[in-house]
Amino acid sequence: MDIFPQSDTDKGADSNGPAPAGWRVKEGADIDPFQRLNGPFYIADPFTPDAMEAMRLGFRVGPQNCSYSGYAHGGWLSSILDVSLGQNVQAGCGVSHAPTISLTIDFMRAAQPGDWLESRVRLLRVTRSMAFCDGVLVGPDGNVARANGVFKLPSQRPAPDQPK
């Protein structure tokens, strides 16, 4: 059973085309070497953030993201989950950087070139110095991989009752 349901954009995305409707290219591709080489990455727009999920990222699996087997490489999927969880921690906690302390990945099914993948992330707990979250990458046939992550928060960050 999938933990997070598929969205309407998971179904029927053009397997060789750009992102489905409701997605925009994530800023920073021109200065982020990882995104430039592995993307483009997309942000759901419109998207209504909540306390558990601050943003949703989407990706089209390209041939450059695949292993010799022809399927998305597990290392690439792990990196995408790290980016997805980390970006949610940063947005949800109002910080510009939150290094990964721990990341655990479970692979659930293969992703093929052309598959549209979306993140679903839950910010589970935030302490003074750490953020704990989990998430999945959802593909056209269901969950592809899931992750649990712990991220280090900077010492100087806004108090919970102050604007971020």
C-alpha positions in Angstrom: 0.0 0.0 0.0 1.3 3.4 -1.0 1.7 5.9 2.0 0.9 8.9 -0.1 -1.7 8.9 -2.9 -0.8 9.8 -6.5 -1.8 13.2 -7.7 -3.6 13.9 -10.9 -0.2 15.0 -12.4 1.2 11.6 -11.7 -1.2 10.1 -14.2 -1.0 10.9 -17.9 2.2 13.0 -17.9 3.8 13.0 -21.3 6.7 10.5 -21.0 9.0 12.5 -23.3 7.8 16.1 -22.6 8.2 18.8 -20.1 6.6 18.9 -16.7 2.8 18.5 -16.4 0.6 21.6 -16.0 0.9 23.2 -12.6 4.7 23.0 -12.3 7.4 25.6 -12.9 11.2 25.2 -13.2 13.0 25.5 -9.8 15.1 28.6 -9.5 18.8 28.2 -9.3 19.5 25.9 -12.3 22.0 28.4 -13.6 24.1 28.5 -10.4 23.5 25.0 -9.0 25.8 22.4 -10.8 23.8 19.4 -9.4 20.5 20.8 -10.8 22.1 21.8 -14.1 23.5 18.3 -14.7 20.6 16.3 -13.3 17.5 18.4 -13.8 15.6 20.4 -14.6 13.8 20.2 -11.3 10.3 21.7 -10.9 8.2 23.2 -8.1 4.5 22.6 -7.8 2.8 25.9 -8.5 0.2 26.5 -7.4 0.8 24.6 -4.1 -0.6 25.4 -0.7 2.0 24.6 1.9 1.2 23.4 5.3 3.0 22.7 8.6 4.1 19.3 7.4 4.9 19.9 3.7 6.3 23.3 2.7 6.9 22.5 -1.0 6.6 19.8 -3.6 9.3 19.0 -6.1 8.9 17.2 -9.4 11.4 15.6 -11.8 11.4 13.9 -15.2 13.7 10.8 -15.3 16.1 11.4 -18.2 18.6 8.9 -19.7 21.4 10.7 -17.9 19.7 9.7 -14.6 19.7 6.0 -15.4 22.2 3.1 -14.8 23.3 0.5 -17.3 20.1 -1.3 -16.6 18.0 1.4 -18.2 16.2 2.4 -15.0 16.7 5.4 -12.7 19.9 4.9 -10.8 19.4 4.4 -7.0 22.1 6.9 -6.3 20.3 9.5 -8.3 17.0 8.7 -6.6 18.7 9.0 -3.2 20.1 12.4 -4.2 16.6 13.6 -5.3 15.1 12.5 -2.0 17.9 14.3 -0.1 17.2 17.5 -2.1 13.4 17.1 -1.6 13.6 16.5 2.1 16.3 19.2 2.6 14.4 21.8 0.6 11.3 21.1 2.6 13.2 21.5 5.9 14.7 24.8 4.7 11.4 26.2 3.6 9.5 24.9 6.6 12.0 26.1 9.1 12.9 29.4 7.4 16.6 28.7 7.0 18.9 29.0 4.0 20.8 25.8 4.6 20.3 22.6 6.6 23.0 20.0 6.1 22.0 16.3 6.0 22.9 14.5 9.2 21.3 11.1 8.3 19.4 9.8 5.3 17.9 6.3 5.0 16.5 5.2 1.7 14.2 2.2 0.8 13.6 1.5 -2.9 10.2 0.2 -3.7 9.9 0.0 -7.5 11.8 1.0 -10.6 11.5 4.3 -12.5 12.0 4.5 -16.2 13.3 7.2 -18.5 10.4 9.6 -19.1 8.6 8.9 -15.8 7.4 11.9 -13.9 8.3 11.7 -10.2 7.0 13.9 -7.4 8.1 14.3 -3.8 5.7 14.0 -0.9 7.5 15.2 2.3 6.4 15.4 5.9 8.2 17.6 8.4 7.7 15.4 11.5 9.5 17.3 14.3 11.7 20.3 14.7 14.0 20.9 17.7 16.3 23.7 18.5 19.1 22.2 16.3 17.6 19.4 14.2 14.7 18.7 11.9 13.2 15.2 11.3 11.3 14.3 8.2 10.2 11.5 5.9 9.1 11.4 2.3 8.5 9.5 -0.9 9.0 9.8 -4.6 5.7 9.0 -6.3 5.8 7.8 -9.9 3.2 6.8 -12.5 2.7 3.4 -10.9 3.0 4.4 -7.2 5.8 4.9 -4.7 9.3 4.5 -6.2 11.4 5.2 -3.0 10.9 6.4 0.5 13.3 8.2 2.9 13.8 9.3 6.5 16.1 12.2 7.1 17.6 14.2 9.9 18.9 17.7 9.1 21.0 20.2 11.1 19.5 23.6 11.7 21.8 26.6 12.0 22.3 28.1 15.4 20.9 31.5 14.5 17.4 31.1 13.3 14.2 33.1 13.9 12.1 32.3 17.0 9.0 30.3 16.2 6.7 33.4 16.8 8.8 35.7 14.6 8.5 36.0 10.8 10.9 33.7 8.9 
